[in-house]
């Protein structure tokens, strides 16, 4: 018996192996390109053109039709190609809309949930372009004539100070209301950080500079002791300067006095 020795496997030349690998990659790329072309063709079908926009959430300040009319012209693309961030910006550009969440609903709809601004104050600008402040202390543009509440407090201060001013107003109001001179009608913050409050009854209080806690503490001391003067003279409060270290100056209707000592260095 003759035994044949096993022959070693025949190796293909390097260029043949490279050619086979290249052919496989070309085939894969061709399939991917064909799939992408098919996807693009499907995405452009009229079936996926946006047909409706469902509005949910806050619509007290704008009707649904008004919101659609304002935002729809800024929407570009269909169900697949629409940029959701740009769509959100389009809805948030509508007056009174603070925040919008936009999501796709298969196969050709948008669902939009809106949050409207809650007005907390009027922002008084030096250029006369008064704006509004929402409950988060954010200044926003809207028609101030749309606000039914005529008793909104007025805030006036440096740019980006609205949130701090609203927070101090909320702390200061329950303190000063004990003066029986009305609510805090206006609050001013100077560029140097000095506070001034105007009360509904016409009185003006110079509160001085410092942290919010320091301003509140001065207001608390003033409210606790000023009744000594108002009770003695039986005159309404007109002006008070709390910027002194050792006391404050008070002007009643027709009366000027200082408590409890001559004023020292102003704050």
RAHUVEN-V277948 format. One record per residue. N is the residue number from 1. RES is the residue in one small letter. PHI is phi in whole degrees, 0 to 359 (999 if undefined). PSI is psi as a letter, one per 20 degrees, with the letter a starting at -180 (999 if undefined). Layout:
# RAHUVEN-V277948
N	RES	PHI	PSI
N	RES	PHI	PSI
This chain:
# RAHUVEN-V277948
1	x	999	p
2	x	254	p
3	x	263	p
4	x	271	p
5	x	290	p
6	x	295	p
7	x	276	p
8	x	294	q
9	x	300	q
10	x	278	p
11	x	273	p
12	x	286	q
13	x	301	q
14	x	303	g
15	x	292	h
16	x	290	g
17	x	299	g
18	x	299	h
19	x	294	g
20	x	296	g
21	x	297	g
22	x	297	g
23	x	297	h
24	x	295	g
25	x	296	h
26	x	298	g
27	x	296	g
28	x	297	g
29	x	296	h
30	x	295	g
31	x	295	g
32	x	297	g
33	x	296	h
34	x	295	g
35	x	295	g
36	x	296	g
37	x	297	g
38	x	294	h
39	x	295	g
40	x	297	h
41	x	295	g
42	x	295	h
43	x	295	h
44	x	271	j
45	x	296	q
46	x	303	h
47	x	304	h
48	x	261	j
49	x	293	p
50	x	296	p
51	x	256	h
52	x	207	q
53	x	235	o
54	x	265	o
55	x	259	p
56	x	231	r
57	x	92	b
58	x	282	p
59	x	222	k
60	x	288	h
61	x	269	h
62	x	226	q
63	x	284	q
64	x	300	g
65	x	295	h
66	x	294	g
67	x	297	g
68	x	298	g
69	x	297	h
70	x	282	h
71	x	267	h
72	x	304	g
73	x	298	i
74	x	264	j
75	x	268	p
76	x	236	p
77	x	109	a
78	x	247	a
79	x	304	h
80	x	272	h
81	x	268	i
82	x	298	p
83	x	276	o
84	x	293	h
85	x	292	g
86	x	293	h
87	x	296	g
88	x	299	g
89	x	297	h
90	x	296	g
91	x	285	h
92	x	286	i
93	x	279	i
94	x	288	p
95	x	307	p
96	x	80	i
97	x	273	p
98	x	269	g
99	x	212	q
100	x	226	p
101	x	243	p
102	x	244	p
103	x	221	q
104	x	278	q
105	x	235	o
106	x	302	p
107	x	254	i
108	x	207	k
109	x	231	q
110	x	242	p
111	x	246	p
112	x	234	p
113	x	251	p
114	x	249	q
115	x	237	p
116	x	267	q
117	x	291	p
118	x	255	o
119	x	289	p
120	x	240	h
121	x	197	r
122	x	257	p
123	x	264	o
124	x	266	o
125	x	261	q
126	x	295	h
127	x	275	j
128	x	84	i
129	x	272	m
130	x	293	q
131	x	232	a
132	x	241	q
133	x	241	p
134	x	271	a
135	x	292	i
136	x	267	j
137	x	81	j
138	x	263	p
139	x	275	p
140	x	220	q
141	x	270	p
142	x	193	r
143	x	288	o
144	x	296	h
145	x	291	i
146	x	281	i
147	x	274	p
148	x	281	h
149	x	282	o
150	x	278	i
151	x	263	k
152	x	298	p
153	x	293	q
154	x	259	p
155	x	241	p
156	x	218	p
157	x	191	a
158	x	296	r
159	x	303	q
160	x	69	j
161	x	256	j
162	x	299	g
163	x	297	g
164	x	294	g
165	x	294	g
166	x	295	g
167	x	297	g
168	x	292	h
169	x	301	g
170	x	293	h
171	x	279	h
172	x	283	h
173	x	304	g
174	x	294	i
175	x	282	g
176	x	283	i
177	x	296	i
178	x	287	i
179	x	283	i
180	x	59	k
181	x	246	j
182	x	93	r
183	x	289	r
184	x	285	o
185	x	279	h
186	x	211	q
187	x	228	p
188	x	241	q
189	x	231	o
190	x	282	r
191	x	296	h
192	x	266	j
193	x	89	j
194	x	263	p
195	x	260	q
196	x	220	p
197	x	243	p
198	x	246	p
199	x	265	q
200	x	300	h
201	x	281	i
202	x	107	i
203	x	283	q
204	x	239	p
205	x	240	p
206	x	272	o
207	x	264	i
208	x	82	a
209	x	257	r
210	x	127	a
211	x	290	r
212	x	301	g
213	x	297	h
214	x	293	h
215	x	296	g
216	x	296	g
217	x	298	g
218	x	296	g
219	x	295	g
220	x	299	g
221	x	297	h
222	x	297	g
223	x	297	h
224	x	292	h
225	x	250	i
226	x	292	i
227	x	297	h
228	x	299	h
229	x	278	g
230	x	296	h
231	x	290	h
232	x	287	g
233	x	265	i
234	x	53	l
235	x	235	q
236	x	288	q
237	x	291	p
238	x	244	h
239	x	201	q
240	x	216	p
241	x	245	o
242	x	261	j
243	x	276	j
244	x	264	q
245	x	287	g
246	x	253	j
247	x	174	a
248	x	209	q
249	x	259	p
250	x	230	p
251	x	237	o
252	x	263	r
253	x	298	o
254	x	87	j
255	x	225	p
256	x	237	p
257	x	209	r
258	x	227	q
259	x	223	q
260	x	269	i
261	x	212	r
262	x	300	q
263	x	296	p
264	x	259	b
265	x	300	p
266	x	281	q
267	x	273	999
